[in-house]
């Protein structure tokens, strides 16, 4: 991969016309604020170029036919969304392994957390989590705004590894932060992450956690979240993946569960959280989920309640400590979370 090209200016080194806040460091080590600025600048440029192309196409087709078609399509899409009876995705617990600052472990203020490929750790480690390749895409829709895309929202996603363990928490991987990352929704309300297929550990159906915030500036303020939920995987795909090397322990765990008996998805069998899947174990999979959000209501999901046994009755992943986190655990400390949801 080519390194971002830095230009020397009279005021110091700069990237894309923006002075580096840490001139002695690489571009990729400039911090969360600089990363987000680069991401937004790039999207604005692409949007501008797309707008030029769109205007040229309209001129070629004639203003009446092109403009009329565009307006009609927009009106139709909004009408369809508002009359489709969108159901808000269920709010769920963020579990005891969120690393979002709610239990003493905070990863959302660290350099490098804004990334699409979350397979490897960032910072002091570059360890890559092994597993069947998985790309998952979430499309955010604002129910209050007639189901229009929730552009600009920040999505933090995380999940367990092939062994059912969570980085920053489970034994021997407390210093890893892989399988965690943030993306900002584009104009279509979509975010995409490149990862691996998660395991099935005892007591929980295979899933991915995600939290949605109004924008990147609110990432470290948990009270501003719009939604906390989870994505579920179809059983036939799980069976195929878990038949491959490295997922052996997931076979038995999955055989003891159904979406109806899972303590998170069991309310409705995961009907609003079940992803559509394409691909294969050899080539990798793509999972897609539409995420309608009622931005006018207070989220009801969030922290796992205190006390033993966890909110779902599941068993902790292999090597993960049990029990509530210690009071006042410092940021970055592994703590002692309760059994994972």
C-alpha positions, 0 to 999 in steps of 0.5 A, spaced: 500 500 500 502 506 498 504 511 503 500 518 503 504 523 500 506 529 504 507 536 501 512 540 505 510 547 505 513 554 509 508 552 515 510 545 515 508 538 512 501 538 510 497 532 507 491 534 502 492 542 504 492 540 511 497 541 516 499 535 520 498 536 527 504 531 529 509 533 523 514 528 526 509 522 525 506 519 519 499 521 516 496 515 519 498 517 526 495 524 526 489 522 530 482 521 530 480 528 528 485 529 523 482 522 520 475 524 520 477 530 517 481 527 511 475 522 510 470 528 510 474 531 505 474 525 500 467 524 500 466 532 499 470 531 493 467 525 490 460 528 491 462 534 487 465 530 482 458 526 482 455 532 481 458 535 475 457 528 472 450 528 473 449 536 471 453 534 464 448 528 463 442 532 464 444 537 459 445 532 454 438 529 455 435 535 456 433 539 462 425 537 461 426 529 461 432 529 465 430 534 471 423 531 471 425 523 471 430 525 477 425 529 481 420 523 480 425 518 482 426 522 489 419 523 490 417 516 489 423 513 493 421 518 499 414 516 498 415 509 498 420 509 505 414 513 508 409 508 506 412 502 507 411 502 515 419 501 517 420 498 523 425 501 528 431 496 529 430 493 536 435 496 541 439 491 544 445 491 550 452 493 548 454 487 552 460 487 557 465 488 551 464 494 548 470 498 549 466 504 548 467 507 555 461 505 558 465 500 563 472 503 563 475 501 556 475 506 551 477 505 544 473 510 540 478 516 542 484 512 539 488 514 533 486 509 527 479 507 530 476 510 524 477 505 518 474 500 514 478 494 514 478 492 522 481 485 521 488 487 524 489 491 530 492 498 530 497 502 534 502 498 538 500 491 535 498 489 527 496 482 529 490 480 524 485 476 526 484 469 522 477 467 519 473 466 513 473 473 510 466 477 511 464 484 508 458 487 512 454 493 510 449 497 514 444 502 511 441 507 516 434 510 514 431 515 518 424 514 520 422 521 522 425 523 516 420 519 511 425 513 511 431 518 508 438 515 508 441 518 515 448 521 512 453 523 516 452 518 522 458 515 525 457 507 526 462 503 531 462 496 530 465 490 533 464 483 534 468 476 537 474 473 533 474 466 530 475 463 537 469 467 540 474 472 544 473 479 544 479 484 543 481 488 549 478 483 554 479 476 553 485 473 556 491 473 552 488 479 547 487 484 552 493 488 548 489 487 541 484 491 538 482 488 532 475 487 530 473 494 532 472 500 527 468 506 526 465 508 519 461 515 517 455 513 513 455 516 506 450 520 502 446 513 501 446 512 509 451 506 508 457 504 511 461 498 510 466 494 514 471 488 512 472 483 517 472 476 518 466 471 520 465 471 528 464 465 532 458 462 535 460 461 543 456 458 548 449 461 549 449 466 544 447 466 536 453 469 532 452 476 531 455 483 530 454 489 535 454 496 533 452 503 535 450 509 531 451 516 533 449 522 530 456 524 527 463 523 529 464 528 534 459 525 538 463 518 538 466 519 545 459 521 548 455 515 549 449 519 551 448 521 544 447 515 541 441 514 536 441 506 537 445 500 539 443 494 536 446 487 533 446 483 526 444 476 526 447 471 521 442 466 517 443 458 520 445 455 513 451 460 512 453 459 519 453 451 518 457 452 512 462 457 515 463 453 522 465 446 518 471 450 516 478 449 519 478 454 526 471 454 527 470 447 530 468 449 537 462 453 534 459 447 531 457 444 538 455 451 540 450 453 534 447 446 535 444 448 542 441 454 539 436 457 535 434 464 533 428 463 537 431 461 543 437 466 543 436 471 549 437 477 544 434 475 538 429 471 541 423 476 542 422 476 534 427 471 532 431 476 529 426 478 523 429 485 523 436 484 525 437 478 520 442 480 515 442 477 507 448 474 505 451 472 499 458 469 497 461 463 499 466 460 504 472 460 499 471 467 496 468 470 503 461 473 504 458 479 504 452 481 509 447 486 508 442 489 513 437 495 513 437 499 519 431 504 520 432 508 526 427 513 530 431 519 531 425 522 535 425 517 541 430 515 546 434 509 545 432 503 550 438 499 549 445 500 552 449 497 558 448 490 560 445 490 567 449 489 573 449 482 577 451 475 575 450 471 569 449 477 564 442 479 561 442 473 556 444 467 560 450 466 555 457 463 557 463 468 557 468 466 551 473 462 552 478 465 556 474 471 558 473 473 565 467 474 568 463 478 573 462 486 573 468 491 571 471 494 577 469 500 579 473 506 576 477 501 571 482 506 567 481 507 560 484 501 556 484 496 562 481 490 560 477 490 567 472 484 568 466 484 564 460 479 566 458 473 561 458 476 554 451 478 550 
